[in-house]
């Protein structure tokens, strides 16, 4: 959260700097140091982004997604997400700054350099706002995705020992660690051993289908007037 806050504040300051540049006459005389700094930033941020992207693609393939946008929506690793967004924004900022400085040198009009600072500030602020929203959801305890919820329900409905799904609750305890608790009503006439075997089958199927599920708690319940089955 501190990194996100710093990112947002830096965006505001960069935006203000761009506005001040628009109203203050100045001239770029020697861009050498600016270009060196941009080249260094591009190399470092590019390398970090490359590593982060490899981890992201590995998770994407591991969890069997077919749509990258759906995976981004369901992504639950704030550390990796922060690295991806911040380094992507940083690279966009470097390219924007390079373009602004170069156009100002070519045209002799520093409005391009000032405008690039404003654009960079906006990029940083948007990135900070997006990351703060995503991190807040995880900090307050975000549940599993609709995709994984549907998988769990399908597994339960396919088990012939389950009569009704009374409740399913899941929460992330880490980027790849989910706690799953379920209240189930089993068919009448089943022995304790049969119910235990059915629960074992359910746990194995869920963990095979959704590897990030770390712990599963199943409570066998009777159907009452207060129960609200999950259809």
Long-range contacts (C-beta under 8 A, 24 or more apart in sequence): 1-132, 1-135, 1-139, 3-82, 3-86, 4-82, 4-128, 4-131, 4-132, 4-135, 5-128, 5-132, 7-86, 7-89, 7-124, 7-127, 7-128, 7-131, 8-124, 8-125, 8-128, 8-129, 8-132, 10-124, 11-120, 11-121, 11-122, 11-123, 11-124, 11-125, 11-126, 11-127, 11-128, 12-121, 12-125, 13-121, 14-117, 14-118, 14-120, 14-121, 14-124, 15-117, 15-118, 15-121, 15-122, 15-125, 16-121, 17-117, 17-121, 18-114, 18-115, 18-116, 18-117, 18-118, 18-119, 18-120, 18-121, 19-114, 19-118, 21-110, 21-113, 21-114, 21-117, 22-111, 22-114, 22-115, 22-118, 25-110, 26-110, 27-110, 28-101, 28-104, 28-105, 28-110, 28-113, 31-101, 31-105, 34-97, 34-101, 35-98, 35-101, 38-94, 38-97, 38-98, 38-101, 41-90, 41-94, 42-91, 42-94, 42-95, 45-87, 45-90, 45-91, 45-94, 46-87, 46-91, 48-83, 48-87, 49-83, 49-84, 49-87, 49-88, 49-91, 52-80, 52-83, 52-84, 52-87, 53-84, 55-80, 56-80, 56-84, 62-211, 63-211, 63-212, 70-147, 73-145, 74-145, 74-147, 74-148, 76-138, 76-142, 76-172, 76-175, 77-175, 77-176, 78-131, 78-134, 78-135, 78-138, 78-175, 79-175, 80-175, 81-131, 81-134, 82-131, 82-135, 85-127, 85-130, 85-131, 86-127, 86-131, 88-127, 89-123, 89-124, 89-127, 92-123, 93-120, 93-123, 93-124, 96-120, 96-123, 138-172, 141-171, 141-172, 142-171, 142-172, 143-169, 143-170, 143-171, 143-172, 144-170, 144-171, 144-172, 144-178, 144-180, 144-210, 148-210, 151-206, 151-209, 151-210, 152-180, 152-182, 152-206, 152-210, 153-230, 155-202, 155-205, 155-206, 155-209, 156-182, 156-184, 156-202, 159-198, 159-201, 159-202, 159-205, 160-187, 161-186, 161-187, 161-190, 161-194, 161-195, 161-198, 162-186, 162-187, 162-198, 162-202, 163-187, 163-188, 163-223, 164-223, 164-227, 164-229, 165-229, 165-230, 165-231, 166-221, 166-223, 166-227, 166-228, 166-229, 166-230, 167-228, 167-230, 168-230, 170-213, 173-214, 176-211, 176-212, 177-212, 177-214, 178-210, 178-212, 178-213, 178-214, 178-215, 179-214, 179-215, 179-217, 180-206, 180-213, 180-215, 180-216, 180-217, 181-216, 181-217, 181-218, 181-219, 182-216, 182-217, 182-218, 182-219, 183-219, 183-221, 184-218, 184-219, 184-220, 184-221, 185-220, 185-221, 185-222, 185-223, 185-227, 185-229, 186-220, 195-220
